Amino acid sequence: MQSLYYHTCNPIIFTIGPISLHWYGVMYGLGFIYAMWSLSYRMRHFNNASWTHPDVEHLLCLCFFGVLLGGRIGYVLFYQWSFFSNNLLWIFKIWEGGMSFHGGLIGVIISIAWFSHKKNRPFFQISDFVVPAVPFGLGLGRLGNFINGELWGRIAIDIPWAMLFPNSVYQDVLILLDHPEWEPLFDNYGVLPRHPSQLYEMFLEGVILFVIISKFIRQPHPVGSVSGLFLICYGVFRIIAEIFRQPDSQLGLINNIVTMGQILSCPMIILGAIIIYFAYR
């Protein structure tokens, strides 16, 4: 029988009295710090739109709160409404995970639209400025998911890098009802081996997307093209990653075909293609 790795990461860095520092929250903080550095660097070296430090700080603060509020509200509405409607206080426990990228994206779009209105700047000029800083934060967020031991992948019996996530035991018991042939594996390890899909997403949405956007912005392109490229690439990468990610237990596969993440990513690809089409026209 193959040797498998147990997920043993502690999501808490340290605890002092009633206060705990979570890796998931640290990842958000590091993403914000990188975004501040990245946009400040681009402002100094490629300041074609007369950006100032107060502008960058104001915009990033708006986007940060847009990510937090939109991501949490999106998760509640898209994935866990039945649970959160009966546990309202749980909505505020962001450090325990449960954020929706698509909800966070909507929050950022609203933040940029408000900034665009107040500063009288074109929307896509702002979004093109912000987008290159996003993949780094996305990659850190997926690393935080991995450390939390959440959003694990689907059952993976034969791959050598499969992992054992102790938190998946409840889902594994349900899966055994349809796949009794996996009972020896379950009896041996206590859980079933799974794809570490959080790391797949970190690689696709973080590393690969970062490289694509970074190379793209080295040359001048029409306003809106960077934003459109981001929407297309993220949508495609998310759809691919969802093939290996375990569908949310409360939703499962919709019509036994697609996941909620794949459904929400399709409009991103369509919108990105439309933006690029009109940008290059």
Backbone as JSON, one array per atom type, in Angstrom:
{
  "sequence": "MQSLYYHTCNPIIFTIGPISLHWYGVMYGLGFIYAMWSLSYRMRHFNNASWTHPDVEHLLCLCFFGVLLGGRIGYVLFYQWSFFSNNLLWIFKIWEGGMSFHGGLIGVIISIAWFSHKKNRPFFQISDFVVPAVPFGLGLGRLGNFINGELWGRIAIDIPWAMLFPNSVYQDVLILLDHPEWEPLFDNYGVLPRHPSQLYEMFLEGVILFVIISKFIRQPHPVGSVSGLFLICYGVFRIIAEIFRQPDSQLGLINNIVTMGQILSCPMIILGAIIIYFAYR",
  "N": [[0.84, -1.19, 0.0], [0.54, 2.26, -0.81], [2.61, 4.94, 0.49], [1.35, 7.65, 2.21], [0.86, 11.18, 2.75], [-0.02, 12.88, 5.66], [-2.03, 15.71, 6.31], [-0.85, 18.04, 8.45], [-0.66, 20.66, 9.23], [-0.76, 23.44, 11.4], [-3.27, 25.75, 11.73], [-3.06, 27.97, 13.34], [-0.74, 30.37, 14.32], [0.32, 31.4, 16.76], [-0.87, 31.74, 20.15], [-2.0, 34.09, 22.44], [-3.32, 34.44, 25.42], [-6.71, 35.21, 24.98], [-6.35, 35.8, 22.34], [-5.54, 34.87, 19.07], [-3.23, 34.32, 16.45], [-3.75, 33.74, 13.13], [-2.71, 31.81, 10.33], [-4.17, 32.18, 7.98], [-5.21, 34.78, 8.14], [-2.78, 36.16, 8.19], [-1.88, 35.69, 5.59], [-3.66, 37.26, 4.08], [-2.86, 39.75, 5.03], [-0.16, 39.85, 4.14], [-0.6, 39.79, 1.4], [-1.85, 42.27, 1.03], [0.25, 43.98, 1.8], [2.14, 43.37, -0.18], [0.71, 44.26, -2.44], [0.58, 47.01, -1.93], [3.32, 47.66, -2.06], [3.9, 46.85, -4.72], [2.16, 48.43, -6.36], [3.02, 50.96, -5.63], [5.63, 50.89, -6.57], [5.2, 50.63, -9.35], [3.88, 53.01, -9.74], [5.93, 54.86, -9.34], [7.75, 54.25, -11.37], [6.36, 53.9, -13.75], [4.55, 56.02, -14.23], [2.2, 56.94, -15.84], [-0.34, 57.87, -15.52], [-0.45, 59.8, -13.65], [-0.51, 59.03, -10.89], [-0.67, 59.24, -7.32], [0.81, 58.81, -4.04], [-1.17, 59.04, -1.93], [-3.43, 58.46, -3.51], [-2.97, 55.78, -4.25], [-2.92, 54.51, -1.73], [-5.51, 55.07, -0.8], [-7.06, 53.78, -2.77], [-6.22, 51.08, -2.47], [-7.02, 50.52, 0.15], [-9.81, 50.71, -0.14], [-10.2, 48.58, -1.96], [-9.28, 46.45, -0.41], [-11.16, 46.29, 1.7], [-13.31, 45.81, 0.06], [-12.69, 43.26, -0.9], [-12.77, 41.76, 1.52], [-15.43, 42.18, 2.53], [-17.03, 41.63, 0.25], [-16.06, 39.07, -0.41], [-16.78, 37.54, 1.83], [-19.58, 37.93, 2.0], [-20.26, 36.95, -0.52], [-19.52, 34.26, -0.22], [-21.35, 33.46, 1.7], [-23.8, 33.83, 0.33], [-23.48, 32.38, -2.1], [-22.58, 29.82, -1.36], [-23.14, 28.94, 1.33], [-25.67, 29.64, 2.42], [-27.82, 28.44, 3.82], [-26.64, 27.57, 6.16], [-25.43, 29.9, 7.34], [-27.62, 31.55, 7.66], [-28.77, 30.64, 9.93], [-26.76, 30.93, 11.74], [-25.7, 33.6, 12.4], [-23.62, 35.07, 13.63], [-21.35, 33.71, 12.92], [-20.58, 34.67, 10.5], [-18.77, 36.7, 10.88], [-16.39, 35.49, 11.53], [-13.94, 35.47, 9.91], [-11.31, 34.61, 9.92], [-11.4, 31.89, 10.13], [-11.68, 30.92, 7.65], [-13.61, 30.53, 4.58], [-14.26, 32.22, 2.26], [-15.31, 33.77, -0.73], [-13.98, 33.94, -3.92], [-15.24, 35.02, -6.17], [-17.24, 36.59, -5.02], [-15.57, 38.39, -3.68], [-14.38, 39.57, -5.91], [-16.54, 40.96, -7.02], [-16.91, 42.77, -4.94], [-14.51, 44.24, -5.14], [-14.81, 45.34, -7.7], [-16.97, 47.06, -7.25], [-15.74, 48.78, -5.41], [-13.71, 49.92, -7.02], [-15.31, 51.17, -8.92], [-16.54, 53.11, -7.35], [-14.3, 54.61, -6.55], [-13.47, 55.44, -9.06], [-15.59, 57.14, -9.75], [-15.41, 59.12, -7.73], [-12.84, 60.17, -8.12], [-12.85, 60.84, -10.73], [-11.72, 59.27, -12.77], [-11.08, 57.01, -15.51], [-12.69, 53.85, -15.39], [-11.45, 51.42, -16.29], [-8.84, 52.2, -16.54], [-8.09, 52.34, -13.89], [-8.59, 49.69, -12.98], [-6.81, 48.23, -14.61], [-4.46, 49.12, -13.55], [-4.51, 48.03, -10.99], [-4.78, 45.23, -11.29], [-2.27, 43.72, -11.87], [-1.21, 43.3, -9.33], [-2.78, 41.45, -8.12], [-2.63, 38.51, -8.55], [-0.53, 37.57, -6.87], [-1.55, 37.88, -4.27], [-3.73, 36.17, -4.51], [-2.46, 33.68, -4.76], [-1.28, 33.49, -2.22], [-3.59, 33.38, -0.68], [-4.64, 30.87, -1.42], [-2.64, 29.27, -0.42], [-3.1, 29.75, 2.25], [-5.59, 28.47, 2.46], [-4.72, 25.84, 2.17], [-3.07, 25.49, 4.44], [-5.02, 25.77, 6.39], [-6.3, 23.41, 6.0], [-8.57, 23.09, 4.41], [-11.01, 23.09, 1.7], [-10.17, 20.87, 0.23], [-9.08, 18.4, -2.24], [-10.57, 16.17, -4.72], [-11.15, 12.59, -4.45], [-8.19, 10.74, -4.72], [-6.7, 8.05, -5.74], [-4.48, 6.81, -6.96], [-2.31, 8.57, -7.4], [1.0, 9.62, -6.54], [1.43, 11.85, -4.95], [-0.81, 12.3, -3.44], [-2.8, 13.4, -0.63], [-3.69, 13.17, 2.86], [-6.38, 14.46, 4.46], [-7.4, 15.21, 7.56], [-9.79, 16.53, 8.24], [-11.59, 15.77, 6.33], [-13.02, 13.54, 6.94], [-15.79, 13.15, 7.44], [-17.05, 13.58, 4.94], [-15.75, 11.55, 3.59], [-16.8, 9.21, 4.71], [-19.41, 9.31, 3.74], [-18.89, 9.07, 1.01], [-17.95, 6.47, 0.88], [-20.25, 4.99, 0.93], [-21.06, 4.82, -1.68], [-18.81, 3.8, -2.81], [-17.68, 1.18, -1.85], [-15.4, -0.3, -2.29], [-13.25, 1.18, -1.54], [-12.97, 0.95, 1.12], [-10.86, -0.53, 2.48], [-8.67, 1.26, 2.23], [-9.64, 3.43, 3.7], [-9.97, 2.26, 6.21], [-7.33, 1.81, 6.82], [-6.06, 4.33, 6.9], [-7.84, 6.11, 8.04], [-8.96, 8.23, 6.74], [-9.7, 9.15, 3.32], [-7.39, 9.25, 0.54], [-6.58, 12.3, -1.15], [-6.58, 14.81, -3.79], [-4.27, 17.48, -3.42], [-5.71, 20.05, -3.91], [-5.71, 22.72, -3.26], [-3.09, 23.54, -3.55], [-2.77, 23.17, -6.27], [-4.42, 25.21, -7.19], [-3.09, 27.4, -6.1], [-0.8, 27.34, -7.65], [-1.83, 27.7, -10.29], [-3.63, 29.98, -10.16], [-2.08, 31.74, -8.77], [0.91, 31.57, -9.27], [1.22, 30.97, -12.14], [-0.67, 32.75, -13.29], [0.36, 35.16, -12.34], [2.82, 35.27, -13.73], [1.91, 35.4, -16.4], [0.42, 37.85, -16.47], [2.41, 39.64, -15.65], [4.3, 39.48, -17.72], [2.71, 40.38, -19.81], [2.17, 43.09, -19.25], [4.55, 44.31, -19.74], [4.75, 45.46, -22.19], [3.13, 48.18, -23.92], [-0.43, 48.28, -23.95], [-3.88, 48.41, -25.06], [-6.21, 50.31, -23.05], [-7.95, 48.53, -20.6], [-7.36, 46.03, -21.57], [-5.63, 44.55, -19.92], [-7.21, 44.02, -17.7], [-9.23, 42.52, -18.94], [-7.75, 40.28, -19.85], [-6.97, 39.2, -17.4], [-9.48, 38.4, -16.31], [-10.26, 36.41, -18.16], [-8.12, 34.51, -17.98], [-8.13, 33.85, -15.23], [-10.71, 32.77, -15.0], [-10.55, 30.51, -16.7], [-8.47, 29.04, -15.47], [-9.61, 28.56, -12.98], [-11.8, 26.97, -13.61], [-10.45, 24.71, -14.55], [-9.07, 23.94, -12.21], [-11.19, 23.28, -10.56], [-11.92, 20.81, -11.44], [-10.39, 19.03, -10.04], [-10.95, 19.66, -7.44], [-12.79, 19.0, -4.51], [-16.27, 19.11, -4.68], [-18.36, 21.46, -2.95], [-19.84, 20.24, -0.02], [-22.47, 20.85, 0.69], [-23.56, 21.63, -1.67], [-22.64, 20.06, -3.82], [-22.22, 18.49, -7.06], [-23.66, 20.43, -9.49], [-26.5, 19.59, -11.22], [-25.19, 17.23, -11.54], [-22.92, 17.68, -13.02], [-21.35, 20.17, -13.13], [-19.49, 22.41, -10.95], [-20.26, 24.95, -8.48], [-18.25, 26.88, -8.49], [-17.24, 26.64, -11.11], [-19.46, 27.42, -12.61], [-19.72, 30.11, -11.79], [-17.4, 31.1, -12.84], [-17.62, 31.1, -15.59], [-19.1, 33.45, -16.6], [-17.06, 35.3, -16.11], [-15.09, 34.7, -18.02], [-16.47, 35.23, -20.4], [-17.1, 37.97, -20.05], [-14.49, 39.0, -19.87], [-13.54, 38.45, -22.48], [-15.23, 40.1, -23.98], [-14.46, 42.63, -23.03], [-11.76, 42.75, -23.9], [-12.17, 42.61, -26.65], [-13.49, 45.07, -27.27], [-11.55, 46.79, -26.27], [-9.37, 46.48, -28.02], [-10.54, 47.24, -30.37]],
  "CA": [[0.0, 0.0, 0.0], [1.37, 3.44, -0.95], [2.82, 5.8, 1.66], [0.68, 8.92, 1.97], [1.19, 12.25, 3.67], [-1.11, 13.49, 6.41], [-1.99, 17.16, 6.49], [-0.68, 18.29, 9.88], [-0.38, 22.08, 9.45], [-1.56, 24.13, 12.41], [-3.71, 27.04, 11.17], [-2.78, 29.05, 14.29], [0.69, 30.58, 14.51], [0.51, 31.42, 18.21], [-2.0, 32.22, 20.93], [-1.69, 34.81, 23.67], [-4.6, 34.64, 26.08], [-7.84, 34.95, 24.08], [-6.02, 36.26, 20.99], [-4.76, 33.93, 18.26], [-2.82, 34.78, 15.12], [-4.0, 32.66, 12.17], [-2.0, 31.9, 9.06], [-5.08, 32.67, 6.93], [-5.22, 36.23, 8.24], [-1.46, 36.64, 7.81], [-1.81, 35.67, 4.13], [-4.34, 38.46, 3.61], [-2.01, 40.89, 5.35], [0.98, 39.85, 3.23], [-1.11, 40.17, 0.08], [-2.07, 43.72, 1.05], [1.56, 44.63, 1.82], [2.73, 43.25, -1.52], [-0.03, 45.13, -3.36], [1.02, 48.38, -1.67], [4.66, 47.81, -2.62], [3.85, 46.69, -6.17], [1.54, 49.59, -7.0], [3.9, 52.11, -5.38], [6.76, 50.74, -7.5], [4.73, 50.96, -10.7], [3.55, 54.43, -9.74], [7.17, 55.64, -9.46], [8.5, 53.97, -12.59], [5.51, 53.93, -14.95], [3.45, 56.88, -13.76], [1.58, 57.6, -16.99], [-1.68, 58.38, -15.2], [-0.3, 60.78, -12.56], [-0.92, 58.49, -9.6], [0.03, 59.72, -6.15], [0.77, 57.86, -2.92], [-2.5, 59.02, -1.31], [-4.36, 57.76, -4.4], [-2.71, 54.33, -4.15], [-3.35, 54.06, -0.4], [-6.98, 55.14, -0.76], [-7.6, 52.73, -3.64], [-5.96, 49.77, -1.9], [-7.89, 50.34, 1.32], [-11.15, 50.41, -0.66], [-10.2, 47.23, -2.53], [-9.1, 45.5, 0.69], [-12.46, 46.1, 2.34], [-14.18, 45.19, -0.93], [-12.38, 41.82, -0.88], [-13.25, 41.16, 2.75], [-16.9, 42.19, 2.59], [-17.58, 40.91, -0.9], [-15.7, 37.66, -0.33], [-17.57, 36.88, 2.87], [-20.99, 37.95, 1.59], [-20.37, 36.02, -1.65], [-19.48, 32.89, 0.29], [-22.63, 33.2, 2.37], [-24.89, 33.76, -0.65], [-23.25, 31.37, -3.14], [-22.19, 28.5, -0.9], [-23.53, 28.47, 2.66], [-26.76, 30.46, 2.94], [-28.64, 27.7, 4.78], [-25.92, 27.52, 7.44], [-25.22, 31.21, 7.92], [-28.9, 32.15, 8.03], [-29.06, 30.19, 11.3], [-25.58, 31.18, 12.57], [-25.31, 34.91, 11.87], [-22.35, 35.53, 14.19], [-20.25, 33.01, 12.25], [-20.2, 35.47, 9.34], [-17.65, 37.58, 11.22], [-15.19, 34.71, 11.82], [-13.26, 35.34, 8.63], [-10.04, 33.91, 10.12], [-11.62, 30.44, 10.04], [-11.9, 30.57, 6.25], [-14.94, 30.76, 4.05], [-14.3, 33.42, 1.43], [-15.57, 33.49, -2.14], [-13.25, 34.83, -4.82], [-16.16, 35.74, -7.04], [-17.83, 37.65, -4.21], [-14.53, 39.39, -3.48], [-14.22, 40.29, -7.17], [-17.65, 41.93, -7.11], [-16.61, 43.82, -3.97], [-13.45, 45.09, -5.7], [-15.39, 46.1, -8.81], [-17.75, 48.16, -6.65], [-14.78, 49.72, -4.84], [-13.07, 50.65, -8.11], [-16.32, 52.04, -9.52], [-16.72, 54.26, -6.45], [-13.08, 55.4, -6.68], [-13.53, 56.05, -10.4], [-16.55, 58.24, -9.7], [-14.94, 60.19, -6.86], [-11.61, 60.75, -8.65], [-13.07, 61.16, -12.14], [-10.77, 58.5, -13.58], [-11.71, 55.9, -16.22], [-12.74, 52.62, -14.6], [-10.49, 50.42, -16.72], [-7.5, 52.69, -16.22], [-7.85, 51.96, -12.5], [-8.53, 48.23, -12.85], [-5.56, 47.78, -15.22], [-3.38, 49.47, -12.6], [-4.6, 47.17, -9.81], [-4.77, 43.8, -11.61], [-1.0, 43.0, -11.75], [-0.89, 42.99, -7.94], [-3.77, 40.52, -7.58], [-2.28, 37.08, -8.5], [0.3, 37.26, -5.71], [-2.46, 37.71, -3.14], [-4.53, 34.95, -4.73], [-1.62, 32.54, -4.43], [-1.17, 33.42, -0.76], [-4.89, 32.94, -0.16], [-4.75, 29.42, -1.61], [-1.74, 28.67, 0.55], [-3.83, 29.8, 3.51], [-6.57, 27.38, 2.42], [-4.0, 24.58, 2.4], [-2.67, 25.44, 5.84], [-6.25, 25.56, 7.15], [-6.82, 22.07, 5.76], [-9.92, 23.23, 3.86], [-11.11, 23.1, 0.23], [-9.33, 19.79, -0.29], [-9.43, 17.91, -3.56], [-11.37, 14.95, -4.87], [-10.45, 11.35, -4.13], [-7.08, 10.42, -5.62], [-6.23, 6.74, -5.26], [-3.25, 6.3, -7.57], [-1.23, 9.53, -7.58], [1.93, 9.5, -5.4], [1.42, 13.05, -4.11], [-2.09, 12.44, -2.75], [-2.65, 13.72, 0.79], [-4.76, 12.79, 3.77], [-6.86, 15.62, 5.21], [-8.24, 14.69, 8.66], [-11.11, 17.17, 8.28], [-12.47, 15.25, 5.28], [-13.52, 12.23, 7.35], [-17.25, 13.05, 7.3], [-17.34, 13.39, 3.52], [-15.24, 10.25, 3.17], [-17.76, 8.19, 5.13], [-20.52, 9.35, 2.79], [-18.42, 8.57, -0.28], [-17.81, 5.02, 0.98], [-21.54, 4.37, 0.66], [-21.11, 4.55, -3.12], [-17.57, 3.15, -3.25], [-17.22, 0.29, -0.76], [-14.08, -0.86, -2.61], [-12.21, 2.02, -0.93], [-12.98, 0.77, 2.58], [-9.53, -0.88, 3.03], [-7.88, 2.49, 2.36], [-10.2, 4.22, 4.8], [-9.67, 1.56, 7.46], [-5.9, 1.9, 7.08], [-5.62, 5.71, 7.15], [-8.84, 6.89, 8.76], [-9.57, 9.09, 5.73], [-9.33, 8.75, 1.97], [-6.4, 10.14, -0.08], [-7.19, 13.33, -1.99], [-5.74, 15.78, -4.46], [-4.06, 18.75, -2.71], [-6.17, 21.0, -4.93], [-5.36, 24.1, -2.87], [-1.77, 23.82, -4.14], [-2.99, 23.33, -7.71], [-4.97, 26.55, -7.39], [-2.02, 28.34, -5.81], [0.09, 27.35, -8.82], [-2.52, 28.25, -11.45], [-4.17, 31.33, -9.93], [-1.03, 32.58, -8.21], [2.19, 31.6, -9.98], [1.08, 31.07, -13.59], [-1.36, 33.99, -13.62], [1.31, 36.23, -12.07], [3.78, 35.3, -14.84], [1.22, 35.86, -17.61], [0.1, 39.28, -16.37], [3.66, 40.39, -15.56], [4.87, 39.55, -19.07], [1.8, 41.13, -20.67], [2.22, 44.53, -18.99], [5.85, 44.86, -20.11], [4.53, 46.24, -23.4], [1.88, 48.95, -23.85], [-1.63, 47.66, -24.53], [-5.06, 49.28, -24.9], [-6.83, 50.36, -21.73], [-8.94, 47.48, -20.41], [-6.88, 44.72, -22.02], [-5.06, 43.83, -18.78], [-8.35, 43.53, -16.92], [-9.88, 41.45, -19.7], [-6.89, 39.11, -19.82], [-7.06, 38.61, -16.06], [-10.76, 37.72, -16.16], [-10.25, 35.19, -18.97], [-7.17, 33.54, -17.43], [-8.58, 33.32, -13.94], [-11.88, 31.93, -15.23], [-10.11, 29.24, -17.27], [-7.71, 28.31, -14.46], [-10.5, 28.12, -11.91], [-12.58, 25.85, -14.15], [-9.56, 23.56, -14.56], [-8.79, 23.53, -10.84], [-12.39, 22.7, -9.97], [-11.99, 19.4, -11.84], [-9.69, 18.27, -9.01], [-11.37, 20.11, -6.12], [-14.02, 18.38, -4.03], [-17.4, 20.04, -4.64], [-18.85, 21.78, -1.61], [-20.73, 19.16, 0.39], [-23.85, 21.31, 0.74], [-24.02, 21.89, -3.04], [-22.31, 18.95, -4.7], [-22.18, 18.83, -8.48], [-24.94, 20.95, -9.95], [-26.95, 18.73, -12.32], [-24.2, 16.16, -11.65], [-21.97, 18.02, -14.1], [-20.43, 21.27, -12.85], [-19.48, 22.96, -9.6], [-20.63, 26.35, -8.4], [-17.1, 27.67, -8.91], [-17.18, 26.64, -12.57], [-20.57, 28.24, -13.1], [-19.42, 31.52, -11.54], [-16.24, 31.5, -13.64], [-17.98, 31.25, -17.01], [-19.33, 34.85, -16.93], [-15.79, 36.02, -16.11], [-14.44, 34.49, -19.32], [-17.25, 35.96, -21.41], [-16.9, 39.4, -19.83], [-13.12, 39.32, -20.23], [-13.44, 38.46, -23.94], [-15.92, 41.31, -24.47], [-13.62, 43.79, -22.69], [-10.61, 42.77, -24.79], [-12.64, 42.92, -27.99], [-13.72, 46.5, -27.4], [-10.3, 47.5, -26.01], [-8.53, 46.48, -29.23], [-11.22, 47.98, -31.43]],
  "C": [[0.88, 1.25, 0.0], [1.48, 4.23, 0.35], [2.26, 7.18, 1.36], [1.02, 9.92, 3.07], [-0.07, 12.79, 4.35], [-0.93, 15.01, 6.44], [-1.96, 17.44, 7.99], [-0.41, 19.76, 10.2], [-1.32, 22.64, 10.51], [-1.98, 25.48, 11.86], [-3.42, 28.23, 12.08], [-1.27, 29.16, 14.51], [1.03, 30.58, 15.99], [-0.74, 31.99, 18.86], [-1.49, 32.89, 22.19], [-3.02, 35.14, 24.34], [-5.74, 34.31, 25.13], [-7.55, 35.3, 22.62], [-5.14, 35.23, 20.29], [-4.43, 34.57, 16.91], [-2.91, 33.6, 14.16], [-3.2, 32.9, 10.89], [-2.88, 32.51, 7.97], [-5.12, 34.2, 6.95], [-3.89, 36.84, 7.84], [-1.32, 36.69, 6.29], [-2.5, 36.88, 3.53], [-3.48, 39.69, 3.86], [-0.82, 41.0, 4.42], [0.56, 40.23, 1.82], [-1.32, 41.66, -0.03], [-0.74, 44.46, 1.02], [2.23, 44.55, 0.45], [2.04, 44.19, -2.51], [0.4, 46.58, -3.17], [2.4, 48.62, -2.28], [4.62, 47.8, -4.15], [3.28, 47.93, -6.86], [2.37, 50.85, -6.78], [5.09, 52.07, -6.33], [6.34, 51.14, -8.9], [4.37, 52.43, -10.82], [4.81, 55.27, -9.97], [7.83, 55.46, -10.82], [7.67, 54.04, -13.88], [4.3, 54.81, -14.68], [2.84, 57.66, -14.92], [0.24, 58.23, -16.66], [-1.64, 59.33, -13.99], [-0.86, 60.26, -11.24], [-0.09, 59.11, -8.49], [-0.06, 58.68, -5.05], [-0.59, 57.87, -2.2], [-3.54, 58.3, -2.16], [-4.21, 56.25, -4.24], [-3.22, 53.8, -2.8], [-4.86, 54.03, -0.29], [-7.59, 53.99, -1.56], [-7.41, 51.35, -3.02], [-6.82, 49.5, -0.67], [-9.32, 50.01, 0.89], [-11.22, 48.98, -1.18], [-10.07, 46.17, -1.44], [-10.43, 45.22, 1.39], [-13.46, 45.5, 1.35], [-13.97, 43.69, -0.99], [-12.97, 41.15, 0.35], [-14.78, 41.07, 2.78], [-17.52, 41.39, 1.45], [-17.3, 39.43, -0.84], [-16.54, 36.91, 0.68], [-19.05, 36.82, 2.48], [-21.21, 36.98, 0.42], [-20.37, 34.58, -1.2], [-20.8, 32.51, 0.95], [-23.73, 32.97, 1.33], [-24.72, 32.6, -1.63], [-23.11, 29.95, -2.6], [-22.84, 28.03, 0.4], [-24.71, 29.25, 3.23], [-27.55, 29.72, 4.01], [-27.97, 27.63, 6.15], [-25.85, 28.89, 8.09], [-26.52, 31.9, 8.32], [-29.3, 31.76, 9.45], [-27.89, 30.42, 12.26], [-24.97, 32.52, 12.16], [-23.95, 35.36, 12.39], [-21.16, 34.88, 13.51], [-19.75, 33.79, 11.04], [-18.95, 36.28, 9.63], [-16.36, 36.82, 11.49], [-14.43, 34.41, 10.54], [-11.98, 34.53, 8.76], [-10.18, 32.39, 10.04], [-11.87, 29.99, 8.6], [-13.33, 30.84, 5.83], [-15.06, 32.08, 3.33], [-14.52, 32.99, -0.01], [-14.8, 34.47, -3.0], [-14.21, 35.66, -5.64], [-16.9, 36.85, -6.29], [-16.83, 38.77, -3.96], [-14.3, 40.22, -4.73], [-15.32, 41.34, -7.34], [-17.41, 43.09, -6.14], [-15.55, 44.78, -4.49], [-13.98, 45.93, -6.85], [-16.19, 47.29, -8.29], [-16.81, 49.22, -6.08], [-14.12, 50.57, -5.92], [-14.05, 51.61, -8.76], [-16.54, 53.29, -8.66], [-15.51, 55.19, -6.55], [-13.06, 56.13, -8.02], [-14.45, 57.26, -10.41], [-16.0, 59.42, -8.9], [-13.72, 60.91, -7.45], [-11.71, 61.14, -10.12], [-12.0, 60.54, -13.03], [-11.53, 57.39, -14.32], [-11.62, 54.61, -15.42], [-11.63, 51.66, -14.99], [-9.05, 50.89, -16.57], [-7.12, 52.28, -14.8], [-7.68, 50.45, -12.37], [-7.26, 47.66, -13.47], [-4.37, 48.06, -14.31], [-3.34, 48.48, -11.43], [-4.32, 45.7, -10.14], [-3.41, 43.12, -11.44], [-0.63, 42.63, -10.32], [-1.77, 41.88, -7.37], [-3.29, 39.08, -7.5], [-1.43, 36.69, -7.3], [-0.57, 37.01, -4.48], [-3.32, 36.48, -3.28], [-3.73, 33.71, -4.36], [-1.47, 32.37, -2.92], [-2.48, 32.94, -0.13], [-5.07, 31.44, -0.29], [-3.79, 28.67, -0.68], [-2.38, 28.68, 1.94], [-4.9, 28.73, 3.58], [-5.91, 26.04, 2.73], [-3.61, 24.43, 3.86], [-3.89, 25.18, 6.74], [-6.79, 24.14, 7.0], [-8.23, 22.08, 5.24], [-9.85, 23.23, 2.33], [-10.2, 22.05, -0.4], [-9.87, 19.28, -1.61], [-10.3, 16.66, -3.54], [-10.5, 13.73, -4.55], [-9.39, 11.06, -5.19], [-6.41, 9.15, -5.11], [-4.82, 6.42, -5.73], [-2.11, 7.29, -7.69], [-0.31, 9.53, -6.34], [1.93, 10.72, -4.47], [0.08, 13.3, -3.42], [-1.85, 12.67, -1.26], [-3.88, 13.29, 1.58], [-5.14, 14.0, 4.62], [-7.82, 15.13, 6.3], [-9.64, 15.28, 8.68], [-12.09, 16.61, 7.24], [-13.2, 13.97, 5.7], [-15.03, 12.09, 7.15], [-17.64, 12.82, 5.84], [-16.89, 12.02, 3.05], [-16.2, 9.12, 3.54], [-18.94, 8.15, 4.17], [-20.12, 8.78, 1.43], [-18.31, 7.04, -0.26], [-19.12, 4.29, 0.73], [-21.69, 4.0, -0.81], [-19.88, 3.81, -3.62], [-17.02, 2.26, -2.12], [-15.85, -0.31, -1.04], [-12.95, -0.05, -2.0], [-12.14, 1.84, 0.59], [-11.63, 0.34, 3.15], [-8.63, 0.34, 3.22], [-8.34, 3.3, 3.57], [-9.86, 3.58, 6.14], [-8.19, 1.72, 7.83], [-5.47, 3.31, 7.52], [-6.61, 6.54, 7.98], [-9.56, 7.9, 7.89], [-9.13, 8.59, 4.36], [-8.33, 9.74, 1.38], [-7.07, 11.07, -1.09], [-6.14, 14.17, -2.7], [-5.51, 16.98, -3.53], [-4.43, 19.91, -3.63], [-5.88, 22.44, -4.56], [-4.02, 24.49, -3.5], [-1.87, 23.94, -5.65], [-3.47, 24.75, -8.0], [-3.92, 27.62, -7.11], [-1.09, 28.47, -7.02], [-0.57, 28.03, -10.02], [-2.91, 29.71, -11.25], [-3.12, 32.3, -9.4], [0.17, 32.67, -9.12], [2.0, 31.84, -11.48], [0.4, 32.38, -13.99], [-0.46, 35.2, -13.39], [2.29, 36.39, -13.23], [3.13, 35.86, -16.1], [0.98, 37.36, -17.57], [1.38, 40.11, -16.36], [4.32, 40.54, -16.93], [4.02, 40.45, -19.97], [1.98, 42.63, -20.48], [3.59, 45.13, -19.31], [5.76, 45.72, -21.37], [3.22, 47.02, -23.26], [0.74, 48.24, -24.56], [-2.81, 48.6, -24.31], [-5.63, 49.2, -23.49], [-7.95, 49.31, -21.66], [-8.43, 46.1, -20.76], [-6.29, 43.9, -20.87], [-6.18, 43.23, -17.93], [-9.04, 42.38, -17.63], [-9.08, 40.17, -19.69], [-6.96, 38.41, -18.47], [-8.35, 37.82, -15.9], [-10.78, 36.4, -16.94], [-9.36, 34.13, -18.33], [-7.64, 32.97, -16.11], [-9.76, 32.37, -14.15], [-11.49, 30.55, -15.74], [-9.38, 28.41, -16.21], [-8.61, 27.78, -13.35], [-11.34, 26.93, -12.38], [-11.73, 24.57, -14.17], [-9.34, 23.03, -13.15], [-9.98, 22.84, -10.2], [-12.58, 21.24, -10.36], [-11.38, 18.51, -10.76], [-10.16, 18.6, -7.61], [-12.69, 19.45, -5.74], [-15.15, 19.41, -4.03], [-17.88, 20.27, -3.22], [-19.95, 20.79, -1.23], [-22.19, 19.58, 0.37], [-24.43, 21.57, -0.65], [-23.81, 20.69, -3.95], [-22.14, 19.42, -6.14], [-23.56, 19.26, -8.92], [-25.33, 20.22, -11.24], [-25.97, 17.58, -12.59], [-23.15, 16.4, -12.72], [-20.92, 19.01, -13.64], [-20.53, 21.7, -11.39], [-19.94, 24.41, -9.64], [-19.48, 27.25, -8.86], [-16.96, 27.74, -10.42], [-18.28, 27.49, -13.17], [-20.26, 29.73, -12.96], [-18.25, 32.01, -12.38], [-16.57, 31.73, -15.1], [-18.3, 32.7, -17.38], [-18.05, 35.68, -16.93], [-15.1, 35.91, -17.46], [-15.16, 35.28, -20.41], [-17.03, 37.46, -21.28], [-15.49, 39.83, -20.21], [-12.93, 39.39, -21.74], [-14.09, 39.71, -24.52], [-15.06, 42.55, -24.21], [-12.43, 43.89, -23.64], [-11.03, 43.13, -26.21], [-12.81, 44.43, -28.19], [-12.46, 47.3, -27.12], [-9.45, 47.58, -27.28], [-9.23, 47.09, -30.43], [-10.86, 49.45, -31.35]]
}
